[in-house]
């Protein structure tokens, strides 16, 4: 286990080996265990998960009103198996939204520390809230450290972050400079500085700031990275110190990695997380697919019949947080689709996701009733049509799409025809297209961009 930095010591006159602070020592102890567990066989990891699930289900069935009604008599923990587990009802996002207090434990373990609310941004129109604890926060930080370890990041470099900033003081155009990378690392290691920018700042301004900041690492949403990379290419802005681009919050496009290589000669590393349960999956250090963080969550991918998907199949994501005993989430349907992957050649026994597809509402409905992913991407052909900064499509009816464009000028007639043909060809049907020019398509609640949204209800 190695971080490319020096460990922080809190004992006077002892610099090496470092003597960590108590919480940092807990993190390092958990990291030591994670370094061992990732190499276990899949069946050994599954068995350890079920030992923890028995603790969780037993606790929830006796202290959480919602689960007391559902689980107490029907699912004895001593007989919990993968087969009986799948009989436990799915917890929908709507149910969590409507019965949040009913899902909270009446006896949160004191050893799990303080409690605090964790709220989603409501980008899909439904805010959900769970209660987190010091323990869930500790696990969040540990899996953040695992991400750094896996990808052998040099923590002494400068980190630049572009994300939604809730604090008005962090929305300044000059950014907010900090001495370290954040709470996950600052008590464990000696790090370089970080600078945070608000995601709503102009791309040209952000690119100019990057040229000044000269970061070693850049973290943001894929849609922001695409805009920055294109701008840097167009204006010959070089970032020679940039070692890696980290993405979060949106499903990265297939061509994003090539674009970042072309613009900055930097690889892209993605992560999959949620506000309700923290880190769900991290990109493999050797491949573009993801490893489920099985020590943090049990993540299931199921088809429309509720059966587990096989490698290569796409299904709904269900998660069970293994360490939240304040608001236990058991078989919680987070609202995403993912594709299951096969065993990884890196040797890790952690489950594999080949792709995280995105939200249910990001599915296209064809006139024959079939639904599929609209694989438009950010292909180079789109830029050949016109200098489009961002594009979002909203399916308003079975035959019609609204196309929202962020760009400096309107399309001319030739560009309009070419873009119409491009979209219709990619979608596989001659939908009617209504074009609209807008200043931004970022969600005000979290700064994310959804490239495709369907307002069409699927056929029953």
C-alpha positions in Angstrom: 0.0 0.0 0.0 1.6 3.2 -1.2 0.6 6.8 -1.6 2.9 9.0 -3.7 3.4 11.4 -0.8 4.6 11.5 2.8 2.3 10.4 5.6 1.4 13.0 8.1 2.8 12.5 11.6 1.3 14.0 14.7 3.9 12.9 17.3 6.6 15.4 18.2 10.0 14.7 16.8 8.7 11.6 14.9 8.7 12.1 11.1 9.3 8.5 9.9 7.6 6.2 10.3 4.7 8.6 10.7 2.6 8.5 13.8 -1.0 9.2 12.5 -3.8 11.0 14.3 -6.5 8.7 15.7 -9.0 9.1 12.8 -6.2 8.9 10.3 -5.1 5.6 12.0 -8.6 4.3 11.5 -8.5 5.1 7.8 -5.2 3.5 7.3 -6.3 0.4 9.3 -9.4 0.1 7.0 -7.3 0.7 3.9 -5.0 -2.2 5.0 -8.0 -4.5 5.1 -9.3 -3.3 1.8 -5.9 -4.0 0.2 -6.3 -7.6 1.3 -10.1 -8.0 0.5 -9.9 -6.8 -3.1 -7.8 -9.9 -4.0 -10.2 -12.4 -2.5 -12.1 -14.8 -4.7 -15.6 -13.5 -5.8 -17.3 -16.2 -3.7 -15.2 -15.2 -0.6 -16.2 -11.5 -1.1 -19.9 -12.5 -1.5 -19.7 -14.6 1.7 -18.2 -11.7 3.7 -20.9 -9.4 2.3 -23.6 -11.8 3.5 -22.2 -11.9 7.0 -22.5 -8.1 7.0 -26.0 -8.2 5.4 -27.2 -10.5 8.2 -26.1 -7.8 10.7 -27.8 -5.1 8.7 -31.1 -6.9 8.1 -31.3 -8.1 11.8 -30.7 -4.5 12.9 -33.2 -3.0 10.4 -35.9 -5.5 11.2 -35.8 -4.7 14.9 -35.2 -0.9 14.9 -36.6 0.6 11.7 -40.4 0.8 11.4 -40.5 0.3 7.7 -38.4 -2.9 7.8 -40.0 -4.1 11.0 -43.2 -4.5 9.0 -41.4 -6.0 6.0 -38.7 -8.2 7.3 -39.2 -9.2 11.0 -41.3 -12.3 10.4 -40.6 -13.1 6.7 -36.8 -13.1 6.5 -34.9 -14.7 9.4 -31.4 -13.5 9.3 -29.9 -16.8 10.2 -31.4 -18.2 7.0 -30.4 -15.4 4.7 -29.1 -16.7 1.4 -28.7 -15.2 -2.1 -32.0 -16.8 -3.0 -34.0 -15.5 0.0 -32.3 -12.2 -0.3 -33.8 -11.6 -3.8 -37.3 -12.1 -2.2 -36.8 -8.9 -0.1 -38.9 -6.2 -1.7 -37.2 -3.5 -3.7 -37.1 0.0 -2.0 -38.0 2.5 -4.7 -36.9 6.1 -4.8 -40.5 7.2 -4.5 -40.9 5.1 -1.4 -37.7 6.6 0.1 -38.9 10.1 -0.7 -42.3 9.5 0.9 -41.4 7.6 4.0 -37.9 8.9 4.9 -38.6 9.2 8.7 -40.2 5.7 8.6 -36.9 4.4 7.3 -34.8 5.8 10.1 -33.6 3.7 13.0 -35.1 4.3 16.4 -31.8 3.2 18.0 -28.8 4.4 16.0 -25.7 2.9 17.5 -23.9 5.5 19.6 -20.5 4.1 18.4 -21.3 5.2 14.9 -20.9 8.9 16.0 -22.8 12.0 15.1 -25.7 12.1 12.6 -26.3 14.5 9.7 -28.7 14.7 6.7 -27.6 13.6 3.3 -29.8 15.1 0.5 -29.8 14.4 -3.2 -29.9 17.4 -5.5 -33.3 16.6 -6.8 -32.2 16.8 -10.5 -34.8 14.3 -11.4 -37.6 16.3 -9.6 -37.5 14.2 -6.4 -35.3 15.1 -3.5 -34.6 12.2 -1.1 -32.9 12.5 2.2 -31.2 9.9 4.4 -29.3 10.3 7.7 -25.6 9.7 7.6 -23.2 9.2 10.5 -19.5 9.7 11.3 -19.1 6.1 10.4 -20.6 6.5 6.9 -18.4 9.6 6.4 -15.3 7.6 7.5 -16.1 5.0 4.9 -16.6 7.7 2.2 -13.1 9.0 3.0 -11.5 5.5 3.0 -12.9 4.7 -0.4 -11.7 8.0 -1.7 -8.2 7.1 -0.5 -8.5 3.7 -2.2 -9.2 5.5 -5.4 -6.0 7.5 -5.0 -4.1 4.4 -4.1 -5.4 2.4 -7.1 -4.4 5.1 -9.5 -1.1 5.9 -7.8 -1.8 9.6 -7.7 0.9 12.0 -6.6 -0.8 13.8 -3.8 1.9 16.5 -3.7 0.6 17.9 -7.0 -2.1 20.6 -7.3 -5.7 19.5 -7.6 -8.2 21.6 -9.6 -11.9 20.8 -9.0 -14.8 22.2 -11.0 -18.2 21.4 -9.5 -21.4 22.9 -8.1 -20.6 25.1 -5.2 -23.3 25.7 -2.6 -21.4 28.2 -0.6 -21.6 31.7 -2.3 -18.1 32.4 -1.1 -16.8 29.6 -3.4 -18.4 31.0 -6.5 -15.8 33.7 -7.1 -14.2 33.8 -10.5 -10.7 33.4 -9.0 -11.7 30.1 -7.3 -11.3 29.0 -3.7 -7.7 27.9 -2.8 -7.2 25.3 0.0 -4.0 24.1 1.5 -4.9 20.4 1.0 -7.0 18.1 -1.2 -9.8 17.7 1.3 -10.9 15.8 4.4 -10.2 12.3 3.0 -6.5 13.0 2.6 -5.5 16.0 4.8 -5.1 14.1 8.1 -3.4 11.1 6.4 -0.8 12.6 4.1 1.1 15.7 3.2 -0.6 17.0 0.0 -0.3 19.8 -2.5 -2.9 22.5 -2.6 -6.3 22.4 -4.3 -8.5 25.1 -6.0 -12.2 24.8 -6.4 -14.3 26.6 -9.1 -18.0 26.8 -9.6 -19.3 24.8 -12.4 -21.4 27.7 -13.8 -18.4 29.7 -14.7 -17.7 30.3 -18.4 -15.6 27.6 -20.1 -13.2 30.1 -21.6 -12.6 31.6 -18.2 -12.1 28.2 -16.6 -9.6 27.2 -19.3 -7.6 30.4 -18.7 -7.6 29.7 -14.9 -6.3 26.2 -15.6 -3.4 27.7 -17.6 -2.6 29.8 -14.6 -3.1 27.1 -12.0 -1.2 24.4 -13.9 -2.8 21.5 -11.9 -1.5 18.0 -11.8 -5.1 16.6 -11.5 -8.4 17.9 -12.8 -11.8 16.7 -11.4 -15.2 17.6 -12.9 -18.2 16.3 -14.8 -17.6 14.8 -18.2 -19.6 17.6 -20.0 -17.3 20.2 -18.4 -14.2 18.3 -19.3 -15.4 18.1 -22.9 -15.9 21.8 -23.1 -12.5 22.6 -21.5 -10.7 20.1 -23.8 -12.3 21.5 -26.9 -11.5 25.1 -25.9 -7.9 24.2 -25.1 -7.5 22.5 -28.4 -9.0 25.5 -30.3 -6.9 28.1 -28.5 -3.7 26.0 -28.1 -3.8 26.1 -24.4 -1.4 23.5 -23.0 -1.5 21.9 -19.6 1.9 20.1 -19.5 1.7 19.3 -15.7 -1.7 17.6 -16.0 -1.3 13.9 -15.1 -4.9 12.7 -15.0 -8.5 13.9 -15.6 -11.0 12.6 -13.0 -14.7 12.5 -13.9 -17.8 12.1 -11.8 -21.6 12.7 -11.7 -22.4 11.9 -15.4 -21.9 8.9 -17.7 -18.7 9.6 -19.6 -18.9 9.5 -23.4 -17.0 6.9 -25.3 -14.8 9.5 -27.1 -14.0 11.5 -23.9 -10.7 9.5 -23.3 -9.5 10.2 -26.9 -10.4 13.9 -26.6 -8.4 14.3 -23.3 -5.4 12.5 -24.8 -5.5 14.8 -27.8 -5.9 18.0 -25.8 -3.6 17.3 -22.8 -2.1 13.8 -23.2 -3.9 12.9 -20.0 -5.9 9.7 -19.2 -9.4 9.8 -17.8 -10.4 8.0 -14.6 -14.1 7.9 -13.7 -16.0 7.1 -10.5 -19.5 6.0 -9.7 -21.0 7.4 -6.5 -24.3 8.6 -5.0 -25.2 11.0 -2.2 -27.2 8.3 -0.4 -24.4 5.6 -0.1 -21.1 7.1 -1.2 -18.8 5.3 -3.5 -20.5 2.5 -5.5 -17.7 1.7 -8.1 -14.3 2.8 -9.0 -12.5 2.5 -12.4 -10.1 -0.4 -12.5 -6.4 0.8 -12.4 -5.8 -1.3 -15.6 -9.0 -1.1 -17.6 -11.8 1.4 -18.3 -14.5 -0.7 -16.6 -15.5 -0.4 -13.0 -15.1 -2.5 -9.8 -18.0 -2.4 -7.4 -16.8 -1.3 -3.9 -18.2 -4.5 -2.4 -16.9 -3.6 1.1 -19.2 -0.5 1.0 -22.3 -1.7 -0.9 -24.0 -4.7 -2.3 -24.8 -3.7 -5.8 -27.2 -5.7 -7.9 -28.1 -5.3 -11.5 -31.5 -6.9 -12.3 -33.7 -7.2 -15.3 -37.3 -6.2 -15.5 -38.3 -9.5 -13.9 -36.0 -8.8 -10.9 -33.5 -11.5 -12.0 -29.8 -10.9 -11.7 -28.2 -9.8 -15.0 -25.4 -11.8 -16.5 -22.2 -10.3 -18.0 -23.1 -8.3 -21.1 -26.7 -7.6 -19.9 -28.1 -4.2 -18.9 -30.4 -3.8 -16.0 -31.6 -1.7 -13.1 -29.2 -0.9 -10.3 -30.1 -1.8 -6.7 -27.8 -0.9 -3.8 -27.6 -1.9 -0.2 -25.4 0.2 2.0 -23.4 -2.0 4.3 -22.5 0.6 6.9 -25.4 3.0 7.3 -27.3 2.0 10.4 -29.1 5.3 10.7 -31.1 5.0 7.5 -30.6 1.5 6.3 -31.1 1.2 2.5 -31.9 -2.4 1.5 -32.2 -3.2 -2.2 -32.7 0.5 -2.9 -33.5 1.2 -6.6 -31.3 4.2 -7.2 -32.7 5.0 -10.7 -29.7 4.0 -12.8 -29.0 1.4 -15.5 -25.7 -0.4 -15.7 -24.1 -3.2 -17.8 -22.6 -6.2 -16.0 -19.0 -7.1 -16.8 -17.1 -10.4 -16.6 -14.2 -11.3 -14.3 -11.3 -8.8 -14.6 -7.9 -9.8 -15.7 -6.3 -7.5 -13.1 -7.0 -10.3 -10.5 -9.3 -8.4 -8.2 -12.3 -10.4 -7.1 -14.6 -7.3 -6.8 -17.6 -7.4 -9.1 -17.3 -5.6 -12.5 -19.6 -3.1 -14.2 -18.7 -2.6 -17.9 -20.7 0.6 -18.2 -22.9 2.9 -16.1 -25.6 3.9 -18.5 -27.5 6.6 -16.6 -31.0 7.3 -15.5 -34.2 5.5 -16.6 -35.4 8.8 -18.0 -32.5 8.8 -20.4 -34.1 6.1 -22.6 -35.4 6.8 -26.0 -38.9 5.5 -26.9 -39.4 4.5 -30.5 -42.8 4.7 -32.2 -43.1 0.9 -32.1 -42.9 1.1 -28.2 -39.3 -0.2 -28.0 -37.0 1.7 -25.7 -33.2 1.9 -26.0 -30.2 4.1 -25.2 -29.8 7.1 -27.6 -26.1 6.6 -28.3 -25.3 10.1 -29.7 -22.1 10.7 -27.9 -19.9 13.7 -28.6 -18.6 12.3 -31.8 -16.3 14.4 -34.0 -19.0 14.5 -36.6 -21.1 16.7 -34.4 -18.4 19.3 -34.3 -18.1 19.1 -38.0 -21.7 20.2 -38.3 -21.4 23.4 -36.2 -19.5 24.7 -33.1 -22.0 23.3 -30.6 -20.8 23.7 -27.0 -23.5 21.6 -25.4 -26.6 19.8 -26.8 -29.5 18.3 -24.9 -32.5 16.4 -26.4 -35.8 16.1 -24.7 -38.3 13.6 -26.1 -41.7 15.4 -25.7 -43.8 12.9 -27.6 -43.5 9.6 -29.5 -42.6 11.4 -32.7 -41.0 14.6 -31.6 -37.8 15.8 -29.9 -36.8 19.2 -28.6 -33.1 19.9 -29.3 -31.6 22.5 -27.0 -28.3 24.0 -28.1 -25.7 26.1 -26.3 -23.6 27.9 -28.9 -22.4 31.4 -29.8 -24.5 31.7 -32.9 -27.5 30.2 -34.6 -27.2 27.4 -37.1 -27.5 28.3 -40.8 -29.8 26.3 -43.1 -27.1 23.9 -44.2 -26.0 23.2 -40.7 -29.6 22.7 -39.6 -30.1 20.1 -42.3 -26.9 18.4 -41.5 -27.6 18.3 -37.8 -31.1 17.0 -38.4 -29.8 14.2 -40.5 -27.0 13.4 -38.0 -29.5 13.1 -35.1 -32.1 11.2 -37.0 -29.4 8.8 -38.3 -28.0 8.2 -34.8 -31.5 7.6 -33.3 -32.6 5.4 -36.1 -35.9 7.1 -36.8 -36.9 10.4 -38.6 -38.2 12.2 -35.5 -39.5 15.7 -35.8 -36.9 18.1 -34.3 -37.6 21.4 -32.7 -34.4 23.5 -32.1 -34.0 25.9 -29.3 -31.0 28.1 -28.4 -30.4 28.5 -24.6 -27.6 30.0 -22.5 -27.2 26.9 -20.3 -28.6 23.4 -19.9 -26.8 22.6 -16.6 -29.1 21.6 -13.8 -29.1 24.5 -11.3 -29.2 22.0 -8.3 -26.0 20.2 -9.1 -24.4 21.5 -12.3 -24.9 18.2 -14.2 -25.9 17.8 -17.8 -28.3 15.1 -19.0 -27.7 14.7 -22.8 -31.1 13.0 -23.3 -34.3 13.2 -21.3 -37.6 11.4 -22.1 -41.0 12.8 -21.1 -42.7 9.8 -22.7 -44.2 7.3 -20.3 -43.2 3.7 -21.3 -46.0 1.4 -22.4 -47.2 -0.8 -19.5 
